[in-house]
Amino acid sequence: MFSLTKPRNCPGCESTQIHRSRRKGLGEFLLHNVFFLTPYRCKDCDIRYFRLRIGAFVHKPHEHPA
């Protein structure tokens, strides 16, 4: 299951008790590194799903030494 909306809630039960899950196999490696999708698992209902990596598109400004 893929979740691109409400990234901080489980798509199955709406719980906020989620954590990153380990990537399994080449397919999930490609999803993670090419499409910026990471597997997550809900601690309440045990559903496993993918969502966009939060920091994948956030540009952080570089600090310049003074």
PDB file with SEQRES, HELIX, SHEET and CRYST1 records, atoms N, CA, C and O in Angstrom:
SEQRES   1 A   66  MET PHE SER LEU THR LYS PRO ARG ASN CYS PRO GLY CYS          
SEQRES   2 A   66  GLU SER THR GLN ILE HIS ARG SER ARG ARG LYS GLY LEU          
SEQRES   3 A   66  GLY GLU PHE LEU LEU HIS ASN VAL PHE PHE LEU THR PRO          
SEQRES   4 A   66  TYR ARG CYS LYS ASP CYS ASP ILE ARG TYR PHE ARG LEU          
SEQRES   5 A   66  ARG ILE GLY ALA PHE VAL HIS LYS PRO HIS GLU HIS PRO          
SEQRES   6 A   66  ALA                                                          
HELIX    1 AA1 GLY A   25  VAL A   34  1                                  10    
HELIX    2 AA2 ILE A   54  ALA A   56  5                                   3    
SHEET    1 AA1 4 PHE A   2  SER A   3  0                                        
SHEET    2 AA1 4 ARG A  48  LEU A  52  1                                        
SHEET    3 AA1 4 LEU A  37  CYS A  42 -1                                        
SHEET    4 AA1 4 ILE A  18  ARG A  20 -1                                        
CRYST1    1.000    1.000    1.000  90.00  90.00  90.00 P 1           1          
ATOM      1  N   MET A   1       0.853  -1.166   0.000  1.00  0.00           N  
ATOM      2  CA  MET A   1       0.000   0.000   0.000  1.00  0.00           C  
ATOM      3  C   MET A   1       0.901   1.233   0.000  1.00  0.00           C  
ATOM      4  O   MET A   1       1.932   1.257   0.672  1.00  0.00           O  
ATOM      5  N   PHE A   2       0.513   2.237  -0.744  1.00  0.00           N  
ATOM      6  CA  PHE A   2       1.277   3.469  -0.824  1.00  0.00           C  
ATOM      7  C   PHE A   2       0.472   4.597  -0.210  1.00  0.00           C  
ATOM      8  O   PHE A   2      -0.724   4.729  -0.468  1.00  0.00           O  
ATOM      9  N   SER A   3       1.125   5.404   0.596  1.00  0.00           N  
ATOM     10  CA  SER A   3       0.440   6.531   1.225  1.00  0.00           C  
ATOM     11  C   SER A   3       1.208   7.808   0.913  1.00  0.00           C  
ATOM     12  O   SER A   3       2.347   7.980   1.345  1.00  0.00           O  
ATOM     13  N   LEU A   4       0.578   8.693   0.163  1.00  0.00           N  
ATOM     14  CA  LEU A   4       1.203   9.980  -0.149  1.00  0.00           C  
ATOM     15  C   LEU A   4       0.514  11.116   0.591  1.00  0.00           C  
ATOM     16  O   LEU A   4       0.994  12.249   0.564  1.00  0.00           O  
ATOM     17  N   THR A   5      -0.603  10.831   1.250  1.00  0.00           N  
ATOM     18  CA  THR A   5      -1.304  11.838   2.031  1.00  0.00           C  
ATOM     19  C   THR A   5      -1.267  11.434   3.497  1.00  0.00           C  
ATOM     20  O   THR A   5      -1.104  10.256   3.814  1.00  0.00           O  
ATOM     21  N   LYS A   6      -1.414  12.382   4.372  1.00  0.00           N  
ATOM     22  CA  LYS A   6      -1.350  12.141   5.813  1.00  0.00           C  
ATOM     23  C   LYS A   6      -0.136  11.279   6.166  1.00  0.00           C  
ATOM     24  O   LYS A   6      -0.304  10.187   6.709  1.00  0.00           O  
ATOM     25  N   PRO A   7       1.078  11.741   5.870  1.00  0.00           N  
ATOM     26  CA  PRO A   7       2.256  10.895   6.024  1.00  0.00           C  
ATOM     27  C   PRO A   7       2.570  10.471   7.452  1.00  0.00           C  
ATOM     28  O   PRO A   7       3.342   9.534   7.658  1.00  0.00           O  
ATOM     29  N   ARG A   8       1.993  11.136   8.433  1.00  0.00           N  
ATOM     30  CA  ARG A   8       2.333  10.786   9.807  1.00  0.00           C  
ATOM     31  C   ARG A   8       1.297   9.879  10.462  1.00  0.00           C  
ATOM     32  O   ARG A   8       1.388   9.597  11.657  1.00  0.00           O  
ATOM     33  N   ASN A   9       0.320   9.424   9.695  1.00  0.00           N  
ATOM     34  CA  ASN A   9      -0.705   8.531  10.231  1.00  0.00           C  
ATOM     35  C   ASN A   9      -0.737   7.243   9.427  1.00  0.00           C  
ATOM     36  O   ASN A   9      -0.440   7.230   8.233  1.00  0.00           O  
ATOM     37  N   CYS A  10      -1.101   6.166  10.098  1.00  0.00           N  
ATOM     38  CA  CYS A  10      -1.260   4.876   9.431  1.00  0.00           C  
ATOM     39  C   CYS A  10      -2.454   4.949   8.486  1.00  0.00           C  
ATOM     40  O   CYS A  10      -3.515   5.434   8.881  1.00  0.00           O  
ATOM     41  N   PRO A  11      -2.308   4.477   7.242  1.00  0.00           N  
ATOM     42  CA  PRO A  11      -3.432   4.493   6.319  1.00  0.00           C  
ATOM     43  C   PRO A  11      -4.511   3.471   6.689  1.00  0.00           C  
ATOM     44  O   PRO A  11      -5.640   3.567   6.208  1.00  0.00           O  
ATOM     45  N   GLY A  12      -4.181   2.510   7.525  1.00  0.00           N  
ATOM     46  CA  GLY A  12      -5.154   1.492   7.911  1.00  0.00           C  
ATOM     47  C   GLY A  12      -6.018   1.888   9.094  1.00  0.00           C  
ATOM     48  O   GLY A  12      -7.238   1.730   9.057  1.00  0.00           O  
ATOM     49  N   CYS A  13      -5.382   2.411  10.162  1.00  0.00           N  
ATOM     50  CA  CYS A  13      -6.124   2.700  11.390  1.00  0.00           C  
ATOM     51  C   CYS A  13      -5.982   4.145  11.857  1.00  0.00           C  
ATOM     52  O   CYS A  13      -6.543   4.512  12.889  1.00  0.00           O  
ATOM     53  N   GLU A  14      -5.241   4.974  11.114  1.00  0.00           N  
ATOM     54  CA  GLU A  14      -5.018   6.391  11.434  1.00  0.00           C  
ATOM     55  C   GLU A  14      -4.163   6.609  12.685  1.00  0.00           C  
ATOM     56  O   GLU A  14      -4.093   7.729  13.191  1.00  0.00           O  
ATOM     57  N   SER A  15      -3.525   5.574  13.183  1.00  0.00           N  
ATOM     58  CA  SER A  15      -2.660   5.693  14.351  1.00  0.00           C  
ATOM     59  C   SER A  15      -1.430   6.526  14.013  1.00  0.00           C  
ATOM     60  O   SER A  15      -1.002   6.568  12.860  1.00  0.00           O  
ATOM     61  N   THR A  16      -0.872   7.176  14.999  1.00  0.00           N  
ATOM     62  CA  THR A  16       0.379   7.919  14.815  1.00  0.00           C  
ATOM     63  C   THR A  16       1.574   7.090  15.291  1.00  0.00           C  
ATOM     64  O   THR A  16       2.709   7.564  15.255  1.00  0.00           O  
ATOM     65  N   GLN A  17       1.329   5.866  15.734  1.00  0.00           N  
ATOM     66  CA  GLN A  17       2.388   4.989  16.230  1.00  0.00           C  
ATOM     67  C   GLN A  17       2.999   4.207  15.078  1.00  0.00           C  
ATOM     68  O   GLN A  17       2.765   3.006  14.944  1.00  0.00           O  
ATOM     69  N   ILE A  18       3.784   4.888  14.243  1.00  0.00           N  
ATOM     70  CA  ILE A  18       4.404   4.253  13.084  1.00  0.00           C  
ATOM     71  C   ILE A  18       5.918   4.348  13.203  1.00  0.00           C  
ATOM     72  O   ILE A  18       6.442   5.204  13.915  1.00  0.00           O  
ATOM     73  N   HIS A  19       6.605   3.476  12.509  1.00  0.00           N  
ATOM     74  CA  HIS A  19       8.066   3.513  12.481  1.00  0.00           C  
ATOM     75  C   HIS A  19       8.543   2.990  11.133  1.00  0.00           C  
ATOM     76  O   HIS A  19       7.825   2.271  10.438  1.00  0.00           O  
ATOM     77  N   ARG A  20       9.769   3.364  10.778  1.00  0.00           N  
ATOM     78  CA  ARG A  20      10.330   2.868   9.523  1.00  0.00           C  
ATOM     79  C   ARG A  20      10.557   1.372   9.618  1.00  0.00           C  
ATOM     80  O   ARG A  20      10.954   0.849  10.659  1.00  0.00           O  
ATOM     81  N   SER A  21      10.297   0.701   8.519  1.00  0.00           N  
ATOM     82  CA  SER A  21      10.497  -0.739   8.434  1.00  0.00           C  
ATOM     83  C   SER A  21      11.734  -0.996   7.581  1.00  0.00           C  
ATOM     84  O   SER A  21      12.142  -0.139   6.797  1.00  0.00           O  
ATOM     85  N   ARG A  22      12.321  -2.159   7.730  1.00  0.00           N  
ATOM     86  CA  ARG A  22      13.489  -2.505   6.910  1.00  0.00           C  
ATOM     87  C   ARG A  22      13.079  -2.720   5.470  1.00  0.00           C  
ATOM     88  O   ARG A  22      11.999  -3.235   5.181  1.00  0.00           O  
ATOM     89  N   ARG A  23      13.965  -2.315   4.569  1.00  0.00           N  
ATOM     90  CA  ARG A  23      13.731  -2.577   3.147  1.00  0.00           C  
ATOM     91  C   ARG A  23      14.083  -4.032   2.870  1.00  0.00           C  
ATOM     92  O   ARG A  23      15.058  -4.561   3.404  1.00  0.00           O  
ATOM     93  N   LYS A  24      13.272  -4.674   2.024  1.00  0.00           N  
ATOM     94  CA  LYS A  24      13.468  -6.086   1.701  1.00  0.00           C  
ATOM     95  C   LYS A  24      13.632  -6.250   0.204  1.00  0.00           C  
ATOM     96  O   LYS A  24      12.695  -5.982  -0.548  1.00  0.00           O  
ATOM     97  N   GLY A  25      14.777  -6.675  -0.240  1.00  0.00           N  
ATOM     98  CA  GLY A  25      14.994  -7.011  -1.636  1.00  0.00           C  
ATOM     99  C   GLY A  25      15.313  -5.837  -2.542  1.00  0.00           C  
ATOM    100  O   GLY A  25      15.293  -4.677  -2.130  1.00  0.00           O  
ATOM    101  N   LEU A  26      15.606  -6.172  -3.780  1.00  0.00           N  
ATOM    102  CA  LEU A  26      16.004  -5.196  -4.792  1.00  0.00           C  
ATOM    103  C   LEU A  26      14.881  -4.219  -5.120  1.00  0.00           C  
ATOM    104  O   LEU A  26      15.129  -3.028  -5.306  1.00  0.00           O  
ATOM    105  N   GLY A  27      13.648  -4.715  -5.192  1.00  0.00           N  
ATOM    106  CA  GLY A  27      12.516  -3.852  -5.519  1.00  0.00           C  
ATOM    107  C   GLY A  27      12.351  -2.719  -4.515  1.00  0.00           C  
ATOM    108  O   GLY A  27      12.136  -1.571  -4.903  1.00  0.00           O  
ATOM    109  N   GLU A  28      12.449  -3.030  -3.252  1.00  0.00           N  
ATOM    110  CA  GLU A  28      12.306  -2.000  -2.225  1.00  0.00           C  
ATOM    111  C   GLU A  28      13.529  -1.092  -2.183  1.00  0.00           C  
ATOM    112  O   GLU A  28      13.408   0.088  -1.856  1.00  0.00           O  
ATOM    113  N   PHE A  29      14.692  -1.618  -2.505  1.00  0.00           N  
ATOM    114  CA  PHE A  29      15.889  -0.786  -2.614  1.00  0.00           C  
ATOM    115  C   PHE A  29      15.683   0.274  -3.700  1.00  0.00           C  
ATOM    116  O   PHE A  29      16.007   1.446  -3.506  1.00  0.00           O  
ATOM    117  N   LEU A  30      15.138  -0.155  -4.851  1.00  0.00           N  
ATOM    118  CA  LEU A  30      14.878   0.785  -5.950  1.00  0.00           C  
ATOM    119  C   LEU A  30      13.799   1.800  -5.577  1.00  0.00           C  
ATOM    120  O   LEU A  30      13.933   2.985  -5.880  1.00  0.00           O  
ATOM    121  N   LEU A  31      12.738   1.348  -4.927  1.00  0.00           N  
ATOM    122  CA  LEU A  31      11.696   2.278  -4.488  1.00  0.00           C  
ATOM    123  C   LEU A  31      12.282   3.365  -3.593  1.00  0.00           C  
ATOM    124  O   LEU A  31      11.927   4.539  -3.702  1.00  0.00           O  
ATOM    125  N   HIS A  32      13.185   2.951  -2.708  1.00  0.00           N  
ATOM    126  CA  HIS A  32      13.787   3.884  -1.752  1.00  0.00           C  
ATOM    127  C   HIS A  32      14.744   4.865  -2.433  1.00  0.00           C  
ATOM    128  O   HIS A  32      14.691   6.067  -2.169  1.00  0.00           O  
ATOM    129  N   ASN A  33      15.601   4.366  -3.290  1.00  0.00           N  
ATOM    130  CA  ASN A  33      16.659   5.193  -3.856  1.00  0.00           C  
ATOM    131  C   ASN A  33      16.282   5.919  -5.144  1.00  0.00           C  
ATOM    132  O   ASN A  33      16.889   6.942  -5.463  1.00  0.00           O  
ATOM    133  N   VAL A  34      15.315   5.429  -5.881  1.00  0.00           N  
ATOM    134  CA  VAL A  34      14.923   6.052  -7.140  1.00  0.00           C  
ATOM    135  C   VAL A  34      13.660   6.892  -6.977  1.00  0.00           C  
ATOM    136  O   VAL A  34      13.582   8.015  -7.476  1.00  0.00           O  
ATOM    137  N   PHE A  35      12.675   6.341  -6.275  1.00  0.00           N  
ATOM    138  CA  PHE A  35      11.379   7.018  -6.151  1.00  0.00           C  
ATOM    139  C   PHE A  35      11.157   7.669  -4.795  1.00  0.00           C  
ATOM    140  O   PHE A  35      10.098   8.247  -4.548  1.00  0.00           O  
ATOM    141  N   PHE A  36      12.158   7.579  -3.906  1.00  0.00           N  
ATOM    142  CA  PHE A  36      12.109   8.205  -2.581  1.00  0.00           C  
ATOM    143  C   PHE A  36      10.960   7.676  -1.722  1.00  0.00           C  
ATOM    144  O   PHE A  36      10.396   8.414  -0.915  1.00  0.00           O  
ATOM    145  N   LEU A  37      10.614   6.395  -1.894  1.00  0.00           N  
ATOM    146  CA  LEU A  37       9.575   5.760  -1.091  1.00  0.00           C  
ATOM    147  C   LEU A  37      10.230   4.855  -0.055  1.00  0.00           C  
ATOM    148  O   LEU A  37      11.127   4.074  -0.375  1.00  0.00           O  
ATOM    149  N   THR A  38       9.774   4.969   1.187  1.00  0.00           N  
ATOM    150  CA  THR A  38      10.340   4.224   2.295  1.00  0.00           C  
ATOM    151  C   THR A  38       9.251   3.390   2.955  1.00  0.00           C  
ATOM    152  O   THR A  38       8.128   3.865   3.122  1.00  0.00           O  
ATOM    153  N   PRO A  39       9.571   2.133   3.338  1.00  0.00           N  
ATOM    154  CA  PRO A  39       8.559   1.320   4.017  1.00  0.00           C  
ATOM    155  C   PRO A  39       8.393   1.736   5.484  1.00  0.00           C  
ATOM    156  O   PRO A  39       9.369   2.041   6.170  1.00  0.00           O  
ATOM    157  N   TYR A  40       7.156   1.743   5.943  1.00  0.00           N  
ATOM    158  CA  TYR A  40       6.818   2.034   7.334  1.00  0.00           C  
ATOM    159  C   TYR A  40       5.888   0.954   7.833  1.00  0.00           C  
ATOM    160  O   TYR A  40       5.218   0.293   7.040  1.00  0.00           O  
ATOM    161  N   ARG A  41       5.839   0.768   9.152  1.00  0.00           N  
ATOM    162  CA  ARG A  41       4.941  -0.206   9.765  1.00  0.00           C  
ATOM    163  C   ARG A  41       4.239   0.455  10.941  1.00  0.00           C  
ATOM    164  O   ARG A  41       4.838   1.217  11.699  1.00  0.00           O  
ATOM    165  N   CYS A  42       2.954   0.143  11.074  1.00  0.00           N  
ATOM    166  CA  CYS A  42       2.150   0.651  12.183  1.00  0.00           C  
ATOM    167  C   CYS A  42       2.341  -0.264  13.382  1.00  0.00           C  
ATOM    168  O   CYS A  42       2.254  -1.485  13.251  1.00  0.00           O  
ATOM    169  N   LYS A  43       2.600   0.315  14.550  1.00  0.00           N  
ATOM    170  CA  LYS A  43       2.766  -0.486  15.768  1.00  0.00           C  
ATOM    171  C   LYS A  43       1.429  -0.991  16.300  1.00  0.00           C  
ATOM    172  O   LYS A  43       1.387  -1.974  17.041  1.00  0.00           O  
ATOM    173  N   ASP A  44       0.336  -0.324  15.928  1.00  0.00           N  
ATOM    174  CA  ASP A  44      -0.977  -0.725  16.439  1.00  0.00           C  
ATOM    175  C   ASP A  44      -1.621  -1.839  15.614  1.00  0.00           C  
ATOM    176  O   ASP A  44      -2.037  -2.855  16.170  1.00  0.00           O  
ATOM    177  N   CYS A  45      -1.707  -1.660  14.285  1.00  0.00           N  
ATOM    178  CA  CYS A  45      -2.408  -2.661  13.459  1.00  0.00           C  
ATOM    179  C   CYS A  45      -1.450  -3.525  12.632  1.00  0.00           C  
ATOM    180  O   CYS A  45      -1.891  -4.442  11.940  1.00  0.00           O  
ATOM    181  N   ASP A  46      -0.149  -3.243  12.698  1.00  0.00           N  
ATOM    182  CA  ASP A  46       0.905  -4.037  12.057  1.00  0.00           C  
ATOM    183  C   ASP A  46       0.883  -3.975  10.532  1.00  0.00           C  
ATOM    184  O   ASP A  46       1.534  -4.793   9.881  1.00  0.00           O  
ATOM    185  N   ILE A  47       0.148  -3.022   9.944  1.00  0.00           N  
ATOM    186  CA  ILE A  47       0.139  -2.880   8.491  1.00  0.00           C  
ATOM    187  C   ILE A  47       1.481  -2.291   8.042  1.00  0.00           C  
ATOM    188  O   ILE A  47       2.055  -1.447   8.730  1.00  0.00           O  
ATOM    189  N   ARG A  48       1.967  -2.735   6.906  1.00  0.00           N  
ATOM    190  CA  ARG A  48       3.213  -2.231   6.338  1.00  0.00           C  
ATOM    191  C   ARG A  48       2.859  -1.492   5.061  1.00  0.00           C  
ATOM    192  O   ARG A  48       2.108  -2.005   4.231  1.00  0.00           O  
ATOM    193  N   TYR A  49       3.400  -0.275   4.895  1.00  0.00           N  
ATOM    194  CA  TYR A  49       3.068   0.548   3.735  1.00  0.00           C  
ATOM    195  C   TYR A  49       4.261   1.416   3.367  1.00  0.00           C  
ATOM    196  O   TYR A  49       5.240   1.487   4.110  1.00  0.00           O  
ATOM    197  N   PHE A  50       4.173   2.071   2.223  1.00  0.00           N  
ATOM    198  CA  PHE A  50       5.244   2.937   1.750  1.00  0.00           C  
ATOM    199  C   PHE A  50       4.760   4.376   1.704  1.00  0.00           C  
ATOM    200  O   PHE A  50       3.588   4.644   1.440  1.00  0.00           O  
ATOM    201  N   ARG A  51       5.674   5.293   1.965  1.00  0.00           N  
ATOM    202  CA  ARG A  51       5.359   6.710   1.836  1.00  0.00           C  
ATOM    203  C   ARG A  51       6.613   7.456   1.411  1.00  0.00           C  
ATOM    204  O   ARG A  51       7.725   6.943   1.534  1.00  0.00           O  
ATOM    205  N   LEU A  52       6.425   8.662   0.913  1.00  0.00           N  
ATOM    206  CA  LEU A  52       7.554   9.482   0.495  1.00  0.00           C  
ATOM    207  C   LEU A  52       8.462   9.775   1.670  1.00  0.00           C  
ATOM    208  O   LEU A  52       8.000  10.012   2.786  1.00  0.00           O  
ATOM    209  N   ARG A  53       9.754   9.757   1.409  1.00  0.00           N  
ATOM    210  CA  ARG A  53      10.700  10.165   2.441  1.00  0.00           C  
ATOM    211  C   ARG A  53      10.472  11.638   2.721  1.00  0.00           C  
ATOM    212  O   ARG A  53      10.408  12.442   1.790  1.00  0.00           O  
ATOM    213  N   ILE A  54      10.350  11.998   3.966  1.00  0.00           N  
ATOM    214  CA  ILE A  54      10.048  13.372   4.361  1.00  0.00           C  
ATOM    215  C   ILE A  54      11.112  14.343   3.869  1.00  0.00           C  
ATOM    216  O   ILE A  54      10.771  15.383   3.306  1.00  0.00           O  
ATOM    217  N   GLY A  55      12.363  14.041   4.061  1.00  0.00           N  
ATOM    218  CA  GLY A  55      13.434  14.968   3.712  1.00  0.00           C  
ATOM    219  C   GLY A  55      13.926  14.860   2.280  1.00  0.00           C  
ATOM    220  O   GLY A  55      14.923  15.492   1.929  1.00  0.00           O  
ATOM    221  N   ALA A  56      13.266  14.085   1.452  1.00  0.00           N  
ATOM    222  CA  ALA A  56      13.764  13.845   0.099  1.00  0.00           C  
ATOM    223  C   ALA A  56      13.776  15.102  -0.753  1.00  0.00           C  
ATOM    224  O   ALA A  56      14.659  15.269  -1.595  1.00  0.00           O  
ATOM    225  N   PHE A  57      12.820  15.978  -0.550  1.00  0.00           N  
ATOM    226  CA  PHE A  57      12.718  17.152  -1.405  1.00  0.00           C  
ATOM    227  C   PHE A  57      12.918  18.457  -0.642  1.00  0.00           C  
ATOM    228  O   PHE A  57      12.675  19.535  -1.186  1.00  0.00           O  
ATOM    229  N   VAL A  58      13.355  18.370   0.601  1.00  0.00           N  
ATOM    230  CA  VAL A  58      13.565  19.570   1.404  1.00  0.00           C  
ATOM    231  C   VAL A  58      14.991  20.044   1.195  1.00  0.00           C  
ATOM    232  O   VAL A  58      15.942  19.302   1.441  1.00  0.00           O  
ATOM    233  N   HIS A  59      15.138  21.268   0.746  1.00  0.00           N  
ATOM    234  CA  HIS A  59      16.457  21.845   0.542  1.00  0.00           C  
ATOM    235  C   HIS A  59      16.877  22.578   1.805  1.00  0.00           C  
ATOM    236  O   HIS A  59      16.225  23.534   2.225  1.00  0.00           O  
ATOM    237  N   LYS A  60      17.966  22.127   2.403  1.00  0.00           N  
ATOM    238  CA  LYS A  60      18.469  22.774   3.598  1.00  0.00           C  
ATOM    239  C   LYS A  60      19.581  23.725   3.204  1.00  0.00           C  
ATOM    240  O   LYS A  60      20.536  23.311   2.547  1.00  0.00           O  
ATOM    241  N   PRO A  61      19.482  24.989   3.589  1.00  0.00           N  
ATOM    242  CA  PRO A  61      20.536  25.933   3.248  1.00  0.00           C  
ATOM    243  C   PRO A  61      21.845  25.580   3.944  1.00  0.00           C  
ATOM    244  O   PRO A  61      21.859  25.126   5.088  1.00  0.00           O  
ATOM    245  N   HIS A  62      22.925  25.796   3.237  1.00  0.00           N  
ATOM    246  CA  HIS A  62      24.245  25.546   3.817  1.00  0.00           C  
ATOM    247  C   HIS A  62      24.627  26.699   4.721  1.00  0.00           C  
ATOM    248  O   HIS A  62      24.361  27.862   4.418  1.00  0.00           O  
ATOM    249  N   GLU A  63      25.254  26.359   5.836  1.00  0.00           N  
ATOM    250  CA  GLU A  63      25.734  27.403   6.722  1.00  0.00           C  
ATOM    251  C   GLU A  63      27.117  27.819   6.240  1.00  0.00           C  
ATOM    252  O   GLU A  63      27.970  26.982   5.944  1.00  0.00           O  
ATOM    253  N   HIS A  64      27.316  29.116   6.168  1.00  0.00           N  
ATOM    254  CA  HIS A  64      28.612  29.647   5.757  1.00  0.00           C  
ATOM    255  C   HIS A  64      29.423  30.026   6.979  1.00  0.00           C  
ATOM    256  O   HIS A  64      28.907  30.689   7.879  1.00  0.00           O  
ATOM    257  N   PRO A  65      30.683  29.619   7.029  1.00  0.00           N  
ATOM    258  CA  PRO A  65      31.519  29.988   8.177  1.00  0.00           C  
ATOM    259  C   PRO A  65      31.720  31.491   8.230  1.00  0.00           C  
ATOM    260  O   PRO A  65      31.856  32.152   7.200  1.00  0.00           O  
ATOM    261  N   ALA A  66      31.736  32.011   9.428  1.00  0.00           N  
ATOM    262  CA  ALA A  66      31.898  33.464   9.607  1.00  0.00           C  
ATOM    263  C   ALA A  66      33.344  33.868   9.669  1.00  0.00           C  
ATOM    264  O   ALA A  66      33.649  35.051   9.817  1.00  0.00           O  
TER     265      ALA A  66                                                      
END                                                                             
